[in-house]
Amino acid sequence: MKVKNLIIGAGISGLTYANYCDNYLIVEKDNTPGGYCRTIVKGEYFWDYAGHFFHFKTDEFKKKFIDSLDVSEYVSKNKKTYIYYKNKLIDYPFQMNIHQLEKEEFIDCLYDLFNKKEQEKYDNFLDMLYGKFGKSIVEKFLKPYNEKLYACDLTKLDVDAMGRFFPYADKEAIINNMKTKINSSYNNTFLYPKKGAQVIIEKLLEGIDKDKLLFNSSVKEIDIKNKRAKLANGEIIDYENLINTIPFNQFLKLLNNEKYTELSNKLTYNKILVFNLGFNKKSSYNTENWIYYPDKNINFYRAGFYDNILDTDKLSMYIEIGYPKDKEITEKEIKKQLDLTLKNLQKVGIIDNTFKLVDYMSIVMDPAYIHIDSRYNKIVKETMNELQKENIYSIGRYGSWTYCSMEDCMVEAKELAEKI
Ligand SMILES: Cc1cc2nc3c(=O)[nH]c(=O)nc-3n(C[C@H](O)[C@H](O)[C@H](O)COP(=O)(O)OP(=O)(O)OC[C@H]3O[C@@H](n4cnc5c(N)ncnc54)[C@H](O)[C@@H]3O)c2cc1C
């Protein structure tokens, strides 16, 4: 078979790309589309692969979202997010809300904020945190929380590891926020389909030719020189352009080249165990959207409330637990974490022993957050440029090996399709 544009992966990036070009074939290893933008319906609960909310930064994609759905089919929310710190909730982000801490802790944070040693240049992510926020803010929240999330030594991450997703704040903003709340984060408002994020995948599917989407078709090998992809079933596809959306580290291994395999082995990332949990009744936590947990005695780093976002009447949650890439998440581990999660949900007061778990499921997201590592950033970029010369374009959150949102993936896919 010969195609002009061979797209690997039918997640939000691959499907968006196909919506903006004519001559294509999408090969997807699973038997359903969506990648990580997928919704599972269990009984009366709608669950994503951990909450997948749309925080639009472009009018174009926001308008597309709004135009494609009836107003009754989605919710529009002003985000309500908190940090569970020493048995109480404080507003997120921590650094902007230190005035909500107990007096002694507030003084520590303020004192260190004023005496921090700011530098022109920082060596790594942790170094930058200390330089910009001072010891107390870092050690009370930024360090333990991000260590739970990324499951790595934060000195291994690049200064800019979180890009625009990191809520920077200077002294002035922190002080001003004590009197007047400043809402300047990238995701203060969000839109969300009432039937889950996958609704957007269904909309993207309407724009493509179903005969040009092959499920259960995993790419196993790429012959760069001859522009040829081999599928797991042995089928060969000749292409002019190859659009990759699978994780870059996995893609490099398909190229049968020692240099690329070596780079692939150096790239690191975390994995996340997600629990979606449906209970028989509403919690007293009945307005929060999601809560961050820096305490290392709590197994999860974030817990979200679908029921508070969708205004439904039974507690429906997602829980996220971070792991290093090499840690195997066995059935035994999942069971252990589920028991721990239920205990910890009681400990933090979200449920008590009168709550009944009606339905649940676990999902492993592997990879989940890539480690943007300054040692390899340059090599990754150079490799992507090298591959572009062979008409191979790697896009999407994992294809580009970056930290980005679903909308960013859509913007990137559209721009590339229009460019080629
Ligand atoms: C915990 C978590 C929470 C998130 N929350 C949000 C949020 O609230 N809002 C937001 O905007 N973004 C969120 N994201 C980011 C979002 O999930 C991604 O940006 C987006 O889904 C990436 O889409 P993609 O199409 O690039 O990749 P993917 O969704 O990974 O799609 C890649 C596709 O390739 C397929 N594939 C893999 N290998 C092969 C192969 N060899 N051959 C063929 N096919 C293959 C896969 O099956 C998959 O379908 C979150 C991410 C995580 C980890």
The ligand as an SDF file (V2000), in Angstrom:
LIG
                    3D

 53 58  0  0  0  0  0  0  0  0999 V2000
   -2.5570   12.5340   34.1530 C   0  0  0  0  0  0  0  0  0  0  0  0
   -2.7850   13.3870   32.9290 C   0  0  0  0  0  0  0  0  0  0  0  0
   -3.7850   14.3340   32.9440 C   0  0  0  0  0  0  0  0  0  0  0  0
   -3.9790   15.1520   31.8210 C   0  0  0  0  0  0  0  0  0  0  0  0
   -4.9760   16.0910   31.8750 N   0  0  0  0  0  0  0  0  0  0  0  0
   -5.1470   16.9380   30.8280 C   0  0  0  0  0  0  0  0  0  0  0  0
   -6.1430   17.9540   30.8730 C   0  0  0  0  0  0  0  0  0  0  0  0
   -6.8820   18.0930   31.8500 O   0  0  0  0  0  0  0  0  0  0  0  0
   -6.2620   18.7840   29.8050 N   0  0  0  0  0  0  0  0  0  0  0  0
   -5.4560   18.6700   28.6840 C   0  0  0  0  0  0  0  0  0  0  0  0
   -5.6050   19.4600   27.7460 O   0  0  0  0  0  0  0  0  0  0  0  0
   -4.5230   17.6850   28.6140 N   0  0  0  0  0  0  0  0  0  0  0  0
   -4.3380   16.8210   29.6460 C   0  0  0  0  0  0  0  0  0  0  0  0
   -3.3840   15.8400   29.5710 N   0  0  0  0  0  0  0  0  0  0  0  0
   -2.5720   15.7490   28.3340 C   0  0  0  0  0  0  0  0  0  0  0  0
   -3.2780   14.9430   27.2280 C   0  0  0  0  0  0  0  0  0  0  0  0
   -3.5430   13.6420   27.6660 O   0  0  0  0  0  0  0  0  0  0  0  0
   -2.3640   14.8520   26.0050 C   0  0  0  0  0  0  0  0  0  0  0  0
   -1.8760   16.1320   25.6550 O   0  0  0  0  0  0  0  0  0  0  0  0
   -3.0600   14.2920   24.7660 C   0  0  0  0  0  0  0  0  0  0  0  0
   -4.0470   13.3550   25.0690 O   0  0  0  0  0  0  0  0  0  0  0  0
   -1.9940   13.6670   23.8700 C   0  0  0  0  0  0  0  0  0  0  0  0
   -2.6010   13.2060   22.6840 O   0  0  0  0  0  0  0  0  0  0  0  0
   -1.7430   12.5560   21.5240 P   0  0  0  0  0  0  0  0  0  0  0  0
   -2.6760   12.2330   20.4290 O   0  0  0  0  0  0  0  0  0  0  0  0
   -0.5860   13.4210   21.2020 O   0  0  0  0  0  0  0  0  0  0  0  0
   -1.1130   11.2190   22.1550 O   0  0  0  0  0  0  0  0  0  0  0  0
   -1.8550    9.9110   22.6550 P   0  0  0  0  0  0  0  0  0  0  0  0
   -3.1550   10.2090   23.2430 O   0  0  0  0  0  0  0  0  0  0  0  0
   -0.8460    9.1840   23.4910 O   0  0  0  0  0  0  0  0  0  0  0  0
   -2.1190    9.0940   21.2880 O   0  0  0  0  0  0  0  0  0  0  0  0
   -1.1430    8.2690   20.6950 C   0  0  0  0  0  0  0  0  0  0  0  0
   -1.8550    7.1040   20.0140 C   0  0  0  0  0  0  0  0  0  0  0  0
   -0.8630    6.2750   19.3900 O   0  0  0  0  0  0  0  0  0  0  0  0
   -1.2180    4.9140   19.5620 C   0  0  0  0  0  0  0  0  0  0  0  0
   -0.0030    4.1010   19.3980 N   0  0  0  0  0  0  0  0  0  0  0  0
    0.9960    3.9100   20.3070 C   0  0  0  0  0  0  0  0  0  0  0  0
    1.9570    3.1010   19.7750 N   0  0  0  0  0  0  0  0  0  0  0  0
    1.5600    2.7810   18.5320 C   0  0  0  0  0  0  0  0  0  0  0  0
    2.1390    2.0030   17.4700 C   0  0  0  0  0  0  0  0  0  0  0  0
    3.3310    1.3970   17.6040 N   0  0  0  0  0  0  0  0  0  0  0  0
    1.4510    1.8810   16.2900 N   0  0  0  0  0  0  0  0  0  0  0  0
    0.2520    2.5030   16.1320 C   0  0  0  0  0  0  0  0  0  0  0  0
   -0.3250    3.2530   17.0950 N   0  0  0  0  0  0  0  0  0  0  0  0
    0.3080    3.4160   18.2840 C   0  0  0  0  0  0  0  0  0  0  0  0
   -1.8060    4.8850   20.9610 C   0  0  0  0  0  0  0  0  0  0  0  0
   -2.6150    3.7360   21.1550 O   0  0  0  0  0  0  0  0  0  0  0  0
   -2.6070    6.2020   20.9850 C   0  0  0  0  0  0  0  0  0  0  0  0
   -3.9290    6.0140   20.5470 O   0  0  0  0  0  0  0  0  0  0  0  0
   -3.1590   14.9970   30.6660 C   0  0  0  0  0  0  0  0  0  0  0  0
   -2.1680   14.0250   30.6530 C   0  0  0  0  0  0  0  0  0  0  0  0
   -1.9530   13.2300   31.7750 C   0  0  0  0  0  0  0  0  0  0  0  0
   -0.8620   12.1960   31.7470 C   0  0  0  0  0  0  0  0  0  0  0  0
  1  2  1  0
  2  3  1  0
  2 52  2  0
  3  4  2  0
  4  5  1  0
  4 50  1  0
  5  6  2  0
  6  7  1  0
  6 13  1  0
  7  8  2  0
  7  9  1  0
  9 10  1  0
 10 11  2  0
 10 12  1  0
 12 13  2  0
 13 14  1  0
 14 15  1  0
 14 50  1  0
 15 16  1  0
 16 17  1  0
 16 18  1  0
 18 19  1  0
 18 20  1  0
 20 21  1  0
 20 22  1  0
 22 23  1  0
 23 24  1  0
 24 25  2  0
 24 26  1  0
 24 27  1  0
 27 28  1  0
 28 29  2  0
 28 30  1  0
 28 31  1  0
 31 32  1  0
 32 33  1  0
 33 34  1  0
 33 48  1  0
 34 35  1  0
 35 36  1  0
 35 46  1  0
 36 37  1  0
 36 45  1  0
 37 38  2  0
 38 39  1  0
 39 40  1  0
 39 45  2  0
 40 41  1  0
 40 42  2  0
 42 43  1  0
 43 44  2  0
 44 45  1  0
 46 47  1  0
 46 48  1  0
 48 49  1  0
 50 51  2  0
 51 52  1  0
 52 53  1  0
M  END
$$$$
